[in-house]
Amino acid sequence: MTSDADPTHGTPGEMPGPGPASQIPPPPQPAEPAREQRLHRGGGPRMLAGVAVGLADYFDVDPTLVRIGFVALAFLGGLAVPLYLAGWLLIPDEGAEHSIAEELLERGRDHGRAGAY
């Protein structure tokens, strides 16, 4: 006993093809370009120069964890103080284009050029 209507091929005389349930969805819209993540100081509540907050923002962790890491380094050989000072000098403040060290070097270059003329 066969039927003229086969559920997998439609009705007799109809071309087999994809039905509405098997249509391919449109491709997803391209996401907006990823913003370049940049290391900076500050961005949240600062305690000193904002180095811990900037590192926490960059690595997407809680600033308290970074501060605890600095305290641990201070007790384990005193490495925290020079690292923090280096971060303060080398990491630009939030919204600033250049770090303190870069600005000091530029001033030195400008001062040297002014004296040469």
Order of alpha helices (4+ residues) and beta strands (2+ residues): alpha-alpha-alpha-alpha
